[in-house]
Amino acid sequence: MATVQAILDATAHILVSDGCEALNTNRVAERAGVSIGSLYQYFPNKGALIGAVRQRHADQTREELITLSAQAAHLPLKQAVPCLIDAVMAAHRIDPQLHQVLEREVPRQFQSWDVTEGEVELRQLLQALLQPHQDQLIVSDLALASLMLVRMVDALVHVPLIQDPLGIDPKAVEQEISTVVLRYLTGQA
């Protein structure tokens, strides 16, 4: 629905341009060009707006990751892992300013700590990608390995997205993440 998209676009714009503290329903309604009553039809408060923007952003990054990771399905493991890491990096580059605001500025009360359907879907995708390489892996429980990989890679991927004060090249960090993942999976780089 166009009204909901306009409201979410306005919310994202305010979050990126002015920060979470400046976000309120009146500003969002004004920016979206809708009445406050229309906004409240869909979103009861600031938390609901932030949650919806976070979900939309997560859905966009997950779709990009799934599309890009399809290339890794038929590659040998040592080529598939860097391909997957590259896909994760590309997905995290979708609206990086919004991503950074959602990760760093949004107060904890507006963050959900539940396991999302998206994470479950990514873990299932990883398990399917790892299954044909089972004979090369030192990990035997693919469900556990998928959990570890999703959480570990998500934490590591945020490092190259932030400017390093020592000037480390983000591509070098990306390669190192591939090395870490391969060592976890196979015991060798």
N, C-alpha and C positions, 0 to 999 in steps of 0.2 A: 504494500500500500504506500502510495506516494507521501501521505502525511507522516507516517511512521518513519520513512526514510529521511524526510526533511528534518524531523525532530532528532533523529540519530546523527545526521550530518551536522546539525547545529551543535549538538552536545559534543561531538568529537572536535569540532572547530574551537569551541570555547575551552575545552580541556587542553588542547595543544597551544592555543594562543595565549590563554590567561591562567591556566592551571586549575586544579580541582577546587581550590578555595573560592574561586570566582564563579564557579558553576552554580546556578540556581534555576529553578523551573521558569521563572519570569524571563530571564535572559535567554534561555533556550527557546521559549515560545516566541519571543520577539525575533530572534535570529532566524528561526524556522518559518516565520511569517504565518503563524497559527495563533489562535486564541489560547489563553491559559486553560480554558475549559476543554478545548480539543486535546491539548497535551495531557491533561489529567484523565481523559478517556482511555489513554493507552499506558500512561506511566504515572503512578501515584506519588512519586517523590524522586529526589535526586539519586538515591541509591538504585532505584529501578532504571533510571536513565543510564547510569554508569554500568550497571549490570548488562543492559541490552547492548551498549556500545562495545563492552568487553566481549560479549558473546558473538556479535557480528564480526569483530576483528579476529577472534579465535577461529570462527568458521572460514573466513577468508584465508587465513594462513594455513589451516588444515587442508582446504581444497587445493591450494598451491602446492603444498607438500605432497599430497597424494598424486597429483598430476606429474610433478617432477620426479618423484621416487619411482614411478612406473618404469623409468629407464633402467633402474638398477636391478629389476627383477631377473634379468637374464644374464647378468654380468658375473664373472668370478668374484668371490668375496672380497679380495683385495682391491678390486675396482668398484664393487658395489658400495662399500662403506664410504669412500670419498664422494661418490655420486650422491649418496643419501645425505651426507653432511652438507654438501653443496645445496641440496634441495632444502634442508632445514634453514641454512643461511638465507637462501632466496626468500623463503616464506617469512622469515623474521624481518626482511627488508621491506615488507608491505607496510607502508605508513609507519616508519620507524619512530617518528616523533610521537605519534599516538601510543605506540607500543611502550615507549619509554615512560610516558606520563602514566599509563595504566600500571606499569610495573613499579614505578618509584614514588609517584605522588599521591596515588589514590589511597586514602586511609584504609586500614585493615577492616573496619566495619563494612566497607563496600566491596571487599574481596571475598570470593568464595573459595573455600579450601576443599570442596568436594571433588572427587574424581569425576571428570566430565565425560560425556559420551565421546567427545573428540579424542581424549587421551586413550580411552578403551579402543577406539577405532585405530589409532596409531599403533597401539601395542599389538593389536591383531595383525595389522599390516606388517609390522616388524617380524612377528612370529612366522608369518607366511613367507617373508623374504629370507629368513634364516633357516627355515626347515630344509631346503635342498642342500644346504651347506653343513648340516648337522655333523657329518664325519670330520669336518675341519675345526669344530668348536670344542673348547674345553669346558664350556658351560653346558649343562645337560638339561636344565629346566628353562625352556624357552619363554614361558610365561614370566618367570622371575627375571630373566635376562632382558625381556622387553620392558619391564617396569624400570629396571636399573638404567637401561639405555635412554628411555624417554626422559627420565628425571635428570640423569647425568648430562646428557647432551643439551637439554634445555638450559641447565645452569651454565654450561660452558659456552654455549652459543652467544649468550648475552655479553661476554667479554669482548669479542671483536666488534660488536655493535657500538661500543662506547670508545671514544677516542682515548688511546693509551698515552699517558704523559711521557713515556719513555720511547714512543715512536715505533712500537712493535707493529709490523705489517699484519693487518687482519687476515690476509691470505695465509701467512705463516701460522697464525693461530688456528685457522681452519684445518690446515694440514696436521697440526699437532692434535687436534680433536680426533681426526681420523686415526692417528697413531694410537691414541688412548683407547678408542673403541676397538680397534683391531687387537690390541694387547689384551683387553678384557675378554674378547670373544675367543681368541686363538692362542694367547700366550706369546704371540710374536707380532712384530709390526709389519 
